[in-house]
C-alpha cells in the first residue's frame, strides 16, 4: 500500500526531559495504529500495572489508537525486533520503566519505537513527588504518544477536574481529581460548599459558594497557596456559572430580592451589572460568541428552557424547541450543550439527556442515551464534554468525545456529585 510520510517537529514542555528528535511514522496500511505497551518495574510492580492499564484506557478514549497485547518483552535499554513486531501488526511499541523515587515519589522513563520505520523516535522521563498522582503520569504518556503521532490534541486528559459532592445533609466537600476520578484530593470540607468553577485556564484558583448562617457567599480559593477570600455575598442564592476568557468577569446568578437573575461581576472594579430583569427565574448563565452574549436557563415559557441575550441589549432569543424541561447549559465559542428531560420507560419514569446545538445554524445532536445526564461542561479545546450521570442510584462522571460519537463513564465511589467543572 501507499506509504504516507508524516514528519513531526516535537516541542517538549519544560517539565519533561526529552531528546529533541524528529519523528517519521510510515504507515504501511491504512487505519488506526496498533499500540503495544511493555512496562518494567522491580520495586513498584503493582502501581506499574495500574499505569499500563490507564495508558491503554487513555489511548482508547482518544479514539486515535488501538491497544494490542502480544507475548513480547525486552529489557528497557534493548532494541526490539522490528520484524517480530511487524508480524504481530504492532505499529507503535512503547517500553516503560518505572521506579520509586525519594520517599513517596515515582520516576518513569519511556522509549517509543515506530516499528514501520524501524527506529526509536522518542525518549522521555516523567516524575511525580507523590505516587497517588500516578494517573497523571499515565495521562502524560498518552498525550505525548498522541502528539508524536500528530493526532488531534487530547491535552485535556492532564487537566484537573473539580467537583462538589454531598456527604450528608447540609454538608458537601470540594474535590480535585483527574478525569477518571482515580486520583482525588479534598480541597474544601466542612459545611455546605457547592458549585466550584475554575477561575482561570491555569487551574490555580476556583470560585465556589459557601453558606455562612444561611447566607450564600462567593469564595475564591487558591489550590497552591491555600488563600481563601470572600468575593461577594447575596441573599437568596449566589452561583458563579462562568468566567470570561480574560478571567476578569464572572457570570453570576443572584437573587437579592428573591428573584433569580443573571449578573456580570467585574473582579477588578468590584461592581456588578444586572443582565436579565424578569419576574420569573433566570439562572445558570454562560458566555458565548467571544463573551458578547449570555446563554441562560429561564422559565419564561412556564417551564425551563434555554435562551440567549446580547450583553447591553433587551432582546431575548429562544434557542431550544423541544422538551418542557431544558436546563444546565454550557458553552464553547458558538456551541451550546444542555440537559433535557425526556420520558423514557426503559430507564424509569424519566431521563435527562444531553444535546449539542449551535447558535449559528440548526445543528442538533443527542450525546447521551440513558440515565440522568446533567451539568455538561466543555473541555478547554471544545473537543470533549464532561457531565454528571446518575444511574441506578450511583453518581458517575461522563466523558463524551464529540467528534467520535463515543462516551465513557467513571463511578464516584462515595457521596453524590452536586456540580462539576474542568
N, C-alpha and C positions, 0 to 999 in steps of 0.2 A: 504494500500500500504506500501511497504518497507520504513522504516524510515531511513533517512540519517542524521547522526550527524556530524555537522561541528563545530569544536572548533577553535575559533579565539582569538589570543592574540592581544590586542589593544595597540598600542603605539601612544600616543596623542602628538601632537606638542606643543611647549612651549607656544604659544599664545592662547591656548584653555584651559578652566577649565573643567576637567572631572574626574569622578571616574575611577580608574584603575579596569576595570572589564574584565571578560572573557565571551564571548557570545556564546551561543549554539542556533543555529537555527535548529529546527527539522521540516523538510518539510514532511507534511503528504500526499502531492500529488506532482506529477512531474509538471514542467512548471515554468513560470516566476511568481514570487511572487506578490500578490496584496498589494498595499500600500494605507492606508488612512491617510490623514494629517488633523489634527484639530489644529486650531490656535486661540489663545485667546489674546485680547488686549482691554484695556479700553481707552487708550489715543492715540493710533496710528492705528485705525481700517482700514483706507484707505490703508496705506502702508502695513499693515498686509495682506490684500487681495492680494496686488501685490507680496508679498513674497511667499505666498502659491501658487499662480499661477506659479511663476517662479520655485519653487522647483519641482512642478509637471512636468513642461516642462523639467527641467534638468534630472529628473528620466526617462522621456520618451526618451529623446535624448541619455541617457546612453544605452538604449536597454536592460537593465537588470531588469527593473521593469514595472509593470502595475499600473496605478492610478485608484482607485475606490472610488466613492463618496457614502456615506451612511448617513442616518439621525441619527447620534450618536455623542453626545458631552458630555464631562465631565470636571470638574474643573482640573486645571493643576496638583495639588497635588494628585488627586484621582487616584485610581487603576481602570482600565477599566474592564468591564465584559467580560472576555475572551470567554465565551460560546456564547455570543451575536456576538462578532466579528468573531468567527469561523463559525457561521451560515451564516454570511454575506460573508464568504470566504476571510476575511482580514488576511493576513499573518504578516504584519508589521503595527503597529499603532504608529503614530508619533504625540505627543502632544507638541505644541509650545506655548510659552508665550512671547509676545513682548511688550516692554515699552520704552518710551522716556527716554533718559539719557543725563544729562548735558544740554547744551544749544541747541545742534543740533544733538546729537547722538542717537543711538538706542542700546538697550540691548535685546538679545534673549536667552531664556532658552529652552532646548529641553529635552524631555523624549521619549525614543524609547522602545517599547514593542514588544516582539516576542509572538504573540498570540498562536502559536502552542506549545511553551514551557511554556506558562502561566507565563511569568516573564518580569520584567523590565531589559533591557540589557545595557542601556547606558543613562547617564545624562551629558549634556554639556551646557556651556554658551558661547555666542559669543557677541562681541561688535564692533560697528563701531563709530568713532567720528563724522562722517558726514552722515546723513540719505540718501544723494544722492548715497552712496555706498551700499545701501541695496541689490543690485543684488549679491554682493559678500557674504553677509550673506546667501542668498539662495543657492549659489553655494557650500559654505562650508557645509551646511546641507546635500545637495545631495551627496557630496563627502564622508562625514562621513558615511551616511547610506550605500552607495555603498561599502566603505571599511569594515564596520562591517559585511556586507553580504559576504565578501571575493570575490566580483566580480572583473573583470579586471578594473584597475585604470581609473578614469576619472578626475584626478587631473588637467588636462589642463583647466578645466572649471574655475579654480580660478586664471588663469594667465591673464595678461593684453594683449589685442590686441592693436597694434599701427598702425595707418593708416594716409595717406596723402589724403586730399580731395581738389578738386578745388572749389574755391568760386566764382571767376570771372577770367577774362583774366589776366595772369601773376601773379596770387595771389592764394596761396594754404596754408593751415594750416595743422599742425600735431596734431593728437588727440590720447589719450589713452582711452580705453573703456574695458568693459567686452565683452565676445564673442557674446552676444546678441545685442550689441550696446545700451543697456538700460542706462548704466552709460557711460557718456562721459566727458572728460576734455581736453580742448585745451592746448597743451604744447608749441607749436611754432606757431606764426602768423606774418603776415606782409611780403610781398614779395613772392617769389616763393620758396617753401620748399617741397621737394619731396623725394621719396624712403627711408623712415625710415627703419632701420634694428637694431634689438636689439643687443647690444654689448656683452652681457653675459647672462648666463642662469638665473641669478638673476633678470633680467629686471630692473636694476638700471640705466643703461645708454643706449643710442641708437645713431647710426650714421644716418646722413641724408645729402642730397645735398642741398646747398643753393647757389643762384646766387648773385654775387656781381659785378655790372657793366657788366653783361653778361658773367662773368667767373664763372664756377661751382667750389665750394669749398666743400670738405667733412668736415662736422662738427660732433662733439660728444657732446651730451647733457646729463647731469645727472638729472634725474627727481626729485630727492630729494634735492640736494644742489643747483640746478639751474645753475651749472657751464657749460659754453658753450665754447668749444675750437675748433680751426681750426686744422685739421689733415694734409690735403694735398690738393693741387689745381691742376687743369689741364685745358688746353684749350680744346675746343670741347665738351667733355662730361666726366662725372665722377659720377659713381654709385657704392656703396657698395652693393653687392648682397649676400654675405655670410661671416660668421665669423667662424674661426676654433674652434674646441671643447675646446681648452685651452684659447680662446679669444685673442691670440697673433698675428694671421694672418688674413688679410682681403682679400677677393676676390673682385677686383675692375674691372670695365670696364672703360678704359681711352682712350682718342683719342688726344694725344698731337700734332700729326701731321695729324689730320683729318682722321685717320684710327683707328676705334674702335678695341681694342684688350683686352685680359684678362691679368691682372697683379695680383701678390700677394704682398701685402704690409705688411711688418714686423713692428708692432707697437712699439716694444722696440728699434729696431735698426733704425727705421725711414727710411727704404730702400724699394725699390720696385723691383720686378723681373718680367720680361715680360714672359708670359706663351705661348701665341699664337703670331704668326707673319704671318698674312695672308693679302693679298691685298684687301680683301673684308671686311665683317663685322663679328666680333666675340664679343658677348655680353652675359650678364646675367649668369656669371659663378657661379658654386656651388660645394663645396667639396663633394666627395663621397668615399666610401670604406676607412674609417678611415683617411680621409683627404689626401689620397695618390694620388687621381685623381681629375680632374676638369671636370664637365659636363657643357656644354655651348651651346648657340644658335649661329649658323653660316649660312651664305648664300653661302657656298662652292658649293652647288648644284644649285645655282642661285635662290634659294628660302629658307626661314628659315627652318632649321632642327636641330635636337639635336645630338650632338657629345660628345665624351669623350676623354680625353688625360691624360696620366700619367704624373705627375709632373717630369720634367727632361728628358722626352722622346720626340722625334719628331713625333712619330706615332699618328695619329688621327683616331678614330673609330666612324663610324656612328651607332646610336642607334635606330633610328625610320625609318620605311619603309612604311609609309602610309601618305597621305595628302601632299599638297605642301605648307603648312604653319604651322609649329610646333614651338611654341615659349613659353616663360615664364616658365622656368624649375625650379624645386626644388628637393631636395634630402633628403633621410634619410637612413643612412647606405648604403645598396646596392639597394635601391628602388628609383625610379625616377617618378615624376609626371610632366606632361607638358600639355600645352594648344594646341589644334589642330583645325585648321579651316576646316569646312565641309560645303558642300551645304546642305541646309535644307529648302525646300519650305514651310513647315508647319509653320516655325517661321521666315519668311523673306528670303532674298536672301542668307544669310549665317548664320552659327552658329559656336561658338567655344566651344568645349567640352574638358573636362579634362580626360586624360588617366593615368593609372598607369602601369609601367613596372619594370622589374628587370634587373640589369647589369649582373646577373649570369645565367639567363635562359631565355626562350622565353615567360614567363608570360606577359599577357597584359589584362587590364580591363578598360572599359569606365566607368567613375564615374558620368557624368552628361548627361542630355538629351536635354535640350532646353535653348535658350538664348545665350548670350555671356559670357562664363565662362573662366576667365583668372586669372593670378597671383596666382597659387597654393602655399600653404605653409604647410609643415608638422607640426603637434603638436610635442612637445618635446619628447613624447613617441612613435611617429610614428603610433599611432592608429587612428588618425583622420587627416583630411585635411581641411585647411581653403582656401577659394578662393573668388574672386570678381565676382559677377554675374551682368550683365546688361540685363535687360528685360523690354520691353515696356517703355523705356526712364527713368528707375529708377535704382539706384545702390543698390545692396544687398551684405551682407556678407553671404557666404555659408559655411556650415559645412558638410563634408562627413564622415560618420562613416564607415571606411574601412572594418572592419570585419563583418559588419551587412548589407551592401548594402543599406544604408539609407542616405538621405541628407536632410538638413534643411536650410532655408534662413531667414535672418533678414534684413529688409529695413533700408537704411540710410535716415533720414528724410529730410536733406537738403544737397546740394552740390553733387559732383560726386567723387566717390572713384578713386584715382590715383594709389595707391600701398598699400600693407598691410604686416604685419608680426605679429608673436606672439611667 
